[in-house]
Amino acid sequence: MAELRKKSGLVGELSAEFAGTMILILFGCGVVAQVAAGGALTDPPGGLGDHDSIAWAWGLGVTLGVYVAARLSGAHLNPAVTLALAAFKGFPWKKVAPYAVAQTAGAFVAALIVRWNYSEALAKADPGHTIKTQGVFSTLPANGNPALPVHEWGAFRDQIIGTAILLLLILAITDMLNTPPGSNLGPFIIGLVVVAIGMAWGTNAGYAINPARDFGPRLASFLTGYGGAWRDQYGNLYFWVPIIGPLLGGLLGAGLYKFLVGRFLPSAEPEPPGRVPASQD
C-alpha cells in the first residue's frame, strides 16, 4: 500500500481526498436539503425524511467516500482525522495542510452542486435564505433551535466530545494490531460509527465532527445568498466552533485510544516457532 501511494504521488492523494469528501457532502448536504427544504413543501410538512434518515445518509456518505479514496490517500476526508494521524500514527506533517485544503475544496464543490440542484426548493421554502435552511449546509448550536439554550461554548464542548469518540473508534477499527474488520468492511463500520454519533450526539451542535464538512459548505452557502452563514441564530460568530472543536477533539480521542488501548496491544513481531508454518526457503 505504501508503495502504491508513493507511485500515485501527492497529487493523486489530494485528488482522492477531494473526490471522497465530495461524495460525502453530496449525500450529507443532499439529504438535509431533501428533508429541510423539500420536506417543508409536502402536505403535511416533513414528508421527505427525518433525523434518522439524515443520520443514515451521512453515515452512508462516509462509507462511500472512504471506498472512493482509500486506495490512494487512506480516505481521511476530515482534517481532524488527518491531524490526529499525524500526531499519533506517523502521517507526514507536511501533508496535513494540503490534505485539509483538498478536503475542504471537495466539500465546497459538493455543496455548490447541492445548492444548485435544490435551488427551487430552497427558494420556495426559505425565500430569504435565512437560518431556516442554513442547516442544509452548515451546523448551528441546537440545530438552530432557540428553544434549546445551547450557545457556542456548549456546542464547542459537544464537538470536542463527538470528534473524540469518532477518532477513538477510527483508530480502534483500523488498528491492525487490534481486531480490525475483515473483507474490506472497515469503511462500512466507520460509516456506522457516524450514524451512531448522529443519533446519539446530534442535538447540541449537529455533529459536524469535521472542519471541512462544515467550512466548505458554509462558504458555498455564503457565496450563494446566505449572508448570515458565519453566525448562529443568536447573531454570534459561530463558524469557528465546528473547526476548532473537532481538531481538538480528534487529538483527544486519538490520544485516549493510544493511552488506554494501543500501548497495551502486542507488537507486530514475527510469531514464535510453532505458531505459523515454517518457511520453505
Secondary structure per residue as TSV (DSSP state, phi and psi in degrees):
chain	resnum	aa	ss	phi	psi
A	1	M	-	360.0	-42.8
A	2	A	H	-61.1	-38.9
A	3	E	H	-66.7	-39.2
A	4	L	H	-62.5	-42.8
A	5	R	H	-64.5	-37.7
A	6	K	H	-63.0	-42.0
A	7	K	H	-66.7	-36.7
A	8	S	H	-68.6	-30.9
A	9	G	H	78.6	169.7
A	10	L	H	-62.9	-35.6
A	11	V	H	-60.1	-43.0
A	12	G	H	-64.2	-40.2
A	13	E	H	-63.9	-44.7
A	14	L	H	-67.4	-37.1
A	15	S	H	-61.5	-42.0
A	16	A	H	-66.0	-41.5
A	17	E	H	-63.1	-40.5
A	18	F	H	-60.1	-50.3
A	19	A	H	-66.4	-43.9
A	20	G	H	-63.8	-42.4
A	21	T	H	-69.2	-34.2
A	22	M	H	-61.2	-44.5
A	23	I	H	-60.8	-44.8
A	24	L	H	-53.6	-47.9
A	25	I	H	-76.3	-31.1
A	26	L	H	-59.3	-40.9
A	27	F	H	-78.8	-40.0
A	28	G	H	-68.4	-59.6
A	29	C	H	-66.7	-31.2
A	30	G	H	-61.8	-44.7
A	31	V	H	-68.2	-35.3
A	32	V	H	-68.8	-36.7
A	33	A	H	-63.2	-41.4
A	34	Q	I	-63.2	-45.4
A	35	V	I	-72.5	-47.4
A	36	A	I	-80.3	-42.9
A	37	A	I	-90.6	-55.5
A	38	G	I	-63.4	-42.2
A	39	G	G	-65.0	-27.5
A	40	A	G	-68.6	-16.4
A	41	L	G	-103.5	0.9
A	42	T	S	-83.9	165.8
A	43	D	S	-126.0	107.1
A	44	P	S	-75.2	164.7
A	45	P	S	-59.1	152.8
A	46	G	-	90.2	20.0
A	47	G	T	-85.0	3.0
A	48	L	T	-119.9	25.9
A	49	G	-	130.1	177.0
A	50	D	-	-150.6	-165.9
A	51	H	H	-59.9	-38.5
A	52	D	H	-66.1	-41.5
A	53	S	H	-64.9	-33.8
A	54	I	H	-64.3	-47.1
A	55	A	H	-60.9	-42.5
A	56	W	H	-67.3	-41.0
A	57	A	H	-66.8	-38.9
A	58	W	H	-62.0	-44.4
A	59	G	H	-63.2	-42.2
A	60	L	H	-66.9	-34.7
A	61	G	H	-61.3	-41.1
A	62	V	H	-61.8	-48.5
A	63	T	H	-56.9	-49.1
A	64	L	H	-68.4	-37.6
A	65	G	H	-63.9	-38.4
A	66	V	H	-66.2	-42.1
A	67	Y	H	-61.9	-33.6
A	68	V	H	-65.8	-44.2
A	69	A	H	-103.5	-13.5
A	70	A	H	-60.1	-39.0
A	71	R	H	-66.2	-37.1
A	72	L	H	-88.9	-41.8
A	73	S	H	-119.4	-10.2
A	74	G	-	89.6	-7.3
A	75	A	-	54.3	61.9
A	76	H	-	-70.5	-51.1
A	77	L	-	59.2	16.5
A	78	N	S	-164.8	119.3
A	79	P	H	-59.3	-29.0
A	80	A	H	-65.8	-36.8
A	81	V	H	-67.4	-46.4
A	82	T	H	-59.5	-46.0
A	83	L	H	-62.9	-43.7
A	84	A	H	-65.5	-39.2
A	85	L	H	-67.6	-33.5
A	86	A	H	-67.0	-39.1
A	87	A	H	-74.4	-32.8
A	88	F	H	-125.0	-12.5
A	89	K	S	-126.0	11.6
A	90	G	-	82.1	11.2
A	91	F	-	-64.9	137.4
A	92	P	-	-61.1	127.9
A	93	W	G	-62.1	-31.6
A	94	K	G	-66.6	-16.5
A	95	K	G	-94.3	-7.3
A	96	V	H	-62.3	-51.6
A	97	A	H	-64.3	-46.5
A	98	P	H	-59.4	-40.4
A	99	Y	H	-61.5	-45.0
A	100	A	H	-62.4	-39.6
A	101	V	H	-64.7	-44.8
A	102	A	H	-63.3	-41.7
A	103	Q	H	-62.8	-45.7
A	104	T	H	-65.9	-38.3
A	105	A	H	-64.2	-41.8
A	106	G	H	-62.0	-41.1
A	107	A	H	-66.1	-38.7
A	108	F	H	-63.4	-48.4
A	109	V	H	-64.1	-43.0
A	110	A	H	-61.2	-41.6
A	111	A	H	-64.6	-36.8
A	112	L	H	-62.8	-38.5
A	113	I	H	-65.4	-44.1
A	114	V	H	-62.5	-43.2
A	115	R	H	-60.2	-41.6
A	116	W	H	-68.8	-47.1
A	117	N	H	-65.8	-35.6
A	118	Y	T	-101.0	20.5
A	119	S	H	-59.4	-40.8
A	120	E	H	-66.5	-45.6
A	121	A	H	-64.7	-41.4
A	122	L	H	-65.0	-40.9
A	123	A	H	-66.6	-36.8
A	124	K	H	-74.4	-43.4
A	125	A	H	-73.7	-30.4
A	126	D	-	-149.5	77.5
A	127	P	T	-56.6	-31.1
A	128	G	T	-86.0	-1.1
A	129	H	-	49.8	65.3
A	130	T	-	-106.5	-166.4
A	131	I	H	-60.7	-20.2
A	132	K	H	-59.1	-39.3
A	133	T	H	-118.6	8.3
A	134	Q	H	-59.6	-32.3
A	135	G	T	-63.6	-12.4
A	136	V	T	-60.3	-33.7
A	137	F	T	-108.5	-37.5
A	138	S	S	-142.4	165.5
A	139	T	-	-89.2	162.6
A	140	L	-	-141.1	155.0
A	141	P	G	-62.5	134.1
A	142	A	G	56.2	27.7
A	143	N	G	55.3	31.5
A	144	G	G	83.8	6.6
A	145	N	-	-89.2	108.5
A	146	P	T	-71.3	-12.9
A	147	A	T	-72.4	-21.0
A	148	L	S	-102.0	109.8
A	149	P	-	-77.2	60.5
A	150	V	-	-101.3	123.6
A	151	H	-	-108.9	-169.5
A	152	E	H	-61.9	-35.0
A	153	W	H	-75.0	-33.4
A	154	G	H	-65.5	-39.8
A	155	A	H	-67.9	-36.2
A	156	F	H	-61.4	-46.2
A	157	R	H	-57.1	-46.1
A	158	D	H	-59.6	-41.8
A	159	Q	H	-69.5	-33.5
A	160	I	H	-64.5	-47.8
A	161	I	H	-64.8	-48.4
A	162	G	H	-61.0	-41.9
A	163	T	H	-75.1	-30.3
A	164	A	H	-62.1	-42.2
A	165	I	H	-60.9	-46.2
A	166	L	H	-57.4	-50.0
A	167	L	H	-72.1	-36.2
A	168	L	H	-58.3	-43.7
A	169	L	H	-73.7	-37.5
A	170	I	H	-60.4	-45.2
A	171	L	H	-65.5	-36.8
A	172	A	H	-65.5	-42.0
A	173	I	H	-71.1	-33.9
A	174	T	H	-98.4	-2.3
A	175	D	-	-76.7	112.3
A	176	M	T	-67.7	-16.0
A	177	L	T	-86.6	-9.3
A	178	N	S	-94.7	-136.9
A	179	T	-	-123.1	72.4
A	180	P	-	-67.9	152.3
A	181	P	-	-62.2	146.7
A	182	G	S	-97.8	177.5
A	183	S	T	55.7	36.9
A	184	N	T	60.6	33.3
A	185	L	-	-90.5	-3.3
A	186	G	H	-52.4	-49.0
A	187	P	H	-59.3	-36.3
A	188	F	H	-66.1	-42.7
A	189	I	H	-66.8	-39.7
A	190	I	H	-64.5	-37.5
A	191	G	H	-60.3	-40.2
A	192	L	H	-64.5	-34.5
A	193	V	H	-59.2	-44.0
A	194	V	H	-66.1	-38.6
A	195	V	H	-59.3	-46.9
A	196	A	H	-63.2	-41.4
A	197	I	H	-63.4	-41.7
A	198	G	H	-62.0	-38.3
A	199	M	H	-77.8	-27.2
A	200	A	H	-103.9	-22.8
A	201	W	S	-132.1	32.3
A	202	G	-	-97.8	-4.6
A	203	T	T	-78.3	-48.1
A	204	N	T	-77.0	-27.2
A	205	A	T	-151.3	11.5
A	206	G	-	73.5	16.1
A	207	Y	-	40.3	57.5
A	208	A	-	-59.7	-52.5
A	209	I	-	43.3	28.1
A	210	N	-	-167.7	108.5
A	211	P	H	-58.8	-38.8
A	212	A	H	-67.6	-40.7
A	213	R	H	-58.6	-32.6
A	214	D	H	-93.0	-47.4
A	215	F	H	-69.7	-42.6
A	216	G	H	-58.2	-54.3
A	217	P	H	-64.7	-32.1
A	218	R	H	-63.5	-43.5
A	219	L	H	-64.2	-42.5
A	220	A	H	-60.7	-42.1
A	221	S	H	-67.7	-37.8
A	222	F	H	-62.9	-41.2
A	223	L	H	-74.2	-10.7
A	224	T	T	-119.7	28.0
A	225	G	T	116.8	-8.1
A	226	Y	-	-92.9	84.9
A	227	G	T	-65.5	-23.9
A	228	G	T	-95.9	20.3
A	229	A	T	-62.1	-26.4
A	230	W	T	-83.9	-9.7
A	231	R	B	-115.6	163.9
A	232	D	-	-96.8	-172.8
A	233	Q	T	-68.6	-12.1
A	234	Y	T	-97.0	-1.6
A	235	G	S	88.1	5.6
A	236	N	-	-87.5	145.3
A	237	L	B	-60.9	124.8
A	238	Y	-	-125.3	-17.6
A	239	F	T	-57.0	-26.2
A	240	W	T	-72.5	-25.4
A	241	V	H	-61.0	-52.3
A	242	P	H	-78.7	11.4
A	243	I	H	-103.8	-58.1
A	244	I	H	-71.4	-41.7
A	245	G	H	-57.5	-51.8
A	246	P	H	-63.5	-36.5
A	247	L	H	-61.7	-43.6
A	248	L	H	-69.9	-42.1
A	249	G	H	-63.4	-38.2
A	250	G	H	-62.0	-43.2
A	251	L	H	-63.2	-40.4
A	252	L	H	-63.6	-47.5
A	253	G	H	-65.0	-43.0
A	254	A	H	-65.2	-39.6
A	255	G	H	-64.6	-39.2
A	256	L	H	-64.3	-40.8
A	257	Y	H	-62.3	-45.7
A	258	K	H	-63.2	-40.0
A	259	F	H	-74.2	-41.8
A	260	L	H	-86.8	-28.9
A	261	V	T	-128.0	-55.4
A	262	G	G	-55.9	-39.8
A	263	R	G	-73.0	-12.9
A	264	F	G	-98.5	-5.8
A	265	L	S	-74.9	152.5
A	266	P	-	-64.0	151.1
A	267	S	-	-77.1	162.1
A	268	A	S	-84.5	60.5
A	269	E	-	-98.1	158.8
A	270	P	-	-58.3	143.6
A	271	E	-	-64.3	146.8
A	272	P	-	-66.5	159.7
A	273	P	T	-53.7	139.9
A	274	G	T	94.0	-14.3
A	275	R	S	-93.4	-24.6
A	276	V	S	-134.3	156.7
A	277	P	-	-58.8	139.2
A	278	A	-	-65.9	148.4
A	279	S	-	-66.4	143.4
A	280	Q	-	-92.2	-1.4
A	281	D	-	-74.6	360.0
